[in-house]
Amino acid sequence: MAGKSKPKIFLIKDKKTKVQQLEFDRLSVSLRHLPESLSRITITCPFCRTVFGPDWFKKHELSMAPVKPKFERKGVEYTGPKRWILPQAPQKCPKCGANVMIDLPVNKMRTKGSLFGDDAERNYQNKKVSIYSLIGTDQSLLPEFENKIKGVKQKLFPSIPPNSWKIHMKDMWAGCSRKKHPVYKNLSFDDVISFVNELLVLIKKSNLFIYNIASTTVQKNTGNRKVQNELRNEIYILLVLNAIDEWTTKNAQPNIFFDSEKNSQANVIIHGWARDTFKGSQYSLLYGFLSKGIEIPEPIFVPPASSPGLEVADFVSFAIARYYLRMWQGKEIKINPKDMGLVTYLGYDDNGDLVCRRQEGYPWDQFVY
């Protein structure tokens, strides 16, 4: 009888390399808002019977993200489909100090989605609003959606290939910028309004996943670089994790692409602050509950408007940012967010708590400005 081959054994090294330790020390968890659905979860210590809530935002030694196995002998990274998934995480009992394990949710990935993000800002008197938006759909539906966007663009300029120009609403909307633009220069404002209405109809009919987060600051903080960076990091990761939570609940893996804020010819542009904010969040218990054991690719930054999805994300961010400006000014709203259909809106109430509403129309009365 032929002898059975010995199974390969994989080892997990608890001790970090010097490079890993330096990265771990640099990263921090910037999360501070807990979804209401998780607020009722408690742990009972098996030793002293104390009932306590998990420490959702503590920085753990181990990342909650799935990891790729590595062949121990040759040091060759494993590139197959399997991943090690953390099934439990330790929580310290506040009374007896014992480590109590809490089970992490684990969902099986059945499909993938593509999400595209962009941002916008507007200033008025002593206030500034920062907007981030994500729009997306299942990857199987993406080609059809992209073709519809190209069709709307082709209708606006029948003699110009739709791939040869980009939707950039700030330039298209403002008369002085429009006149200087090589493609938009012959458009009237009525042409722009007609184009906007076509986009709104398409967005609503496409039943996209749309997420939008807004945060306002007062003038005294707008010049403080540290305050602005902390705010940027917070609203970025809140938007990303909200989308991750919804998609993984549907057994889907979201792949996220953002417009780059840097000028580069590269296909992927590294944004250190975004990478650190995302990786830092993965060391929190909260990330384990939001990602549900599904491997989430790090959001990547690509050249502006380099895909139809990013062009639509530009439009959504522009529409919400302009909505803020017009509301502050007390002027007519020419692009009504209600016409986009269902959107998940995130903002802050007067206590500084995060408010999440999925609805048609902007929840202006529920957010603080």
Secondary structure by P-SEA (a helix, b strand, c coil): cccccccbbbbbbccccaaaaaaaaaccccccccccccccbbbbccccbbbbbccccccccccccbbbbccccccccccccbbbbbcbbbbbccccccbbbbbbbbbbbcbbbbbbbcccccccccbbbbbbbbbcccccaaaaaaaaaaaaaaaaccccccccccccccccccaaaaaaccccccccaaaaaaaaaaaaaaaaaaccbbbbbbbbbcccccccaaaaaaaaaaaaaaaaaaaaaaaaaacbbbbbbbcccccccccccccaaaaaaaaaaaacaaaaaaaccccccccccccccccaaaaaaaaaaaaaaaaaaaaaacccccccccccccccccccccccbbbbbbccccccccccc
